[in-house]
Amino acid sequence: MTTSPQEEAPPQTAHGGHPQRWLILGVICLAQLTVLLDNTILNVAIPSLTREMDATTADVQWMMNAYSLVQSGLLLTAGNAADRYGRKLLLMSGLVIFGVGSLVAGLSQSPAQLIAARAGMGVGGALLMTTILAVVVQIFDDQERVKAIALWSTVSSLGFAAGPLIGGVMLNHFWWGAIFLINIPIAVLGLIAVAALVPESRHKAGDRPDLVGAVLSTIGMTAVVYAIITGPEHGWTSAQVLVSALVGLVVLGLFVSWELRIEHPMLDMHFFRNQKFVGAVAGAILVAFGMTGSLFLLTQHLQFVLGYEPLDAGLRTAPLALTVVALNFTGLGAKLVLKAGTPAAIALGMSLVSAGLAAIALLGGHGYGGMLLGLVVMGAGVALSMPAMANAIMSAIPPEKAGVGAGINGTLAEFGNGLGVAVLGAVLNSRFASLVAVSAASLPAALAAADSAEEKARISDAFASGLETSQLVGAVAVLAGGLVAAALLRRAERAESA
C-alpha cells in the first residue's frame, strides 16, 4: 500500500502489512463488537425499561434514537479528526467515552439520564466506527485488505446474531442495567490492547482544522437522520419532519459550498468525480437499505403473521447473520471477491440479497421454512457485497484520508438504514390501508378494534399482503441498485486500465 509523503504511516513488513496486523484486527473488532452488541441488546431490554423506569413510548424511542442521531451526525467529523490528530488516539478516546457512557447508562435512575448517557455513548461510537476501519486500511496492504474488511464487516453480523441471545440470557438473571455495565470490562481490555499494539498514524497536511465544515456536517446530518427516524411516527408531511428535512438539506448544501471553497476541506468533494467512488457509494446505501428495511419487516412478519414472541422472533433472524459469519470467517467471501472482481462480486451479492427478499415475500407467508431459505440466501449476498462495497469506497480514497473514508462509509450506512425503514415501512402502511378501512396506526391496534373473528382474519391477511408487497419492492430496489453500482464500478475500472 502506498502512502502520501504527508502521511505518517505504521511500520510495514516485506508483505506490505504491519507485522502484528491480524492480532490488531482482532483487538479493534472486539471494540467494534461492543458497540454493535449494545444496540441489539437494547432492543430486547425495551419491555424491562418500560416497566422498571415507567418509560413512555416517546422515552423508549429517544433511548434508541439518541445514540443513532449523535453517532450519524458526528461520523464525518470523527473521521476527519482521526486523520488529523491520530487514529490510535481517537480510537482510545472512543473506548473511554463509550465505557464512561455505559457506566452512566447502567446506573441511570430516570429515562432522561439514560437518554443523555446514550447520547454520550453515540460520541464514543462515532469515534470507534470511523477509526476502526481507518486503522484496517493503514495496517493491511492491497492484497490482504479485502479479507480484513470482510472480517471487519462480519463482526456487524455477529453482533446482530449474538445480541438478542446475550440480552435474553442477561435479562433472565440480572437487572436491565447489566446490559450496559457488561461493556465496561470489554472497553478496558480493548483500551489496554490498543495502547500496546495499535500503531499511531495520522495525516500531517492542513494545519488549520475545518471547524466550520465540522459544525455544518454535524447539524446537517443530524437533521436529515432525525427526519428519517421520526417520519414514520409523525407522518412524512408533518411540519416537524418537513422542517427538519429542509434544515438538514439546506445546511448540507452550505457544507458542500464551504468544502469547495477552502484549501483543506474536511471532505474533498472531488471524490464524487471518481466513478469508482460514486458506484461504491450508491451500492453501500442500497445494501444498508435492503438489509435494515428487510429486518424491520422481518420482525413484524415473524411476530404478527407467524405468531412468535419477540425474543424467539429475534433468534429466528439469526441464520442471516450466521451465514455471513460462516462465509467470511472461512475466507470464502473474500476469495470470491478477489477472484470475480469487485463489480462482479457486488452484482452477484446484491442479486442474492434481492432473491432472498423475494423468497421471504413469496414463500415465508405460511411458515418459517420459506423464510429460512430466504435468510440464508440473503446472508450469502451480504457476505459478498458488504466487504466489496467497503473496500471499493476505501480504495477510491487516498490513504491519508482513511478516517474520512470510514466516516463516509458509516454515514452512508446510517442513511441507508433510515431510508430502508422509512420507504419499505411506508409501502407496507400504504398497502395495508388500501386493503382494509381501519383508522388504527398499527396491526395490534387494528385487531383490538375488530368486532369479529372474520374481521380480524381479514385485517391479518391485509397486513400479510402489505408485508409481501413491501418486501418485493425492496427486492427490486436492491437488484436495480446492485446492477447500477456494478456497472459504474466496471466502467471506472476500464477507464483506469485505459
Disulfide bonds with the S-S distance in Angstrom:
none
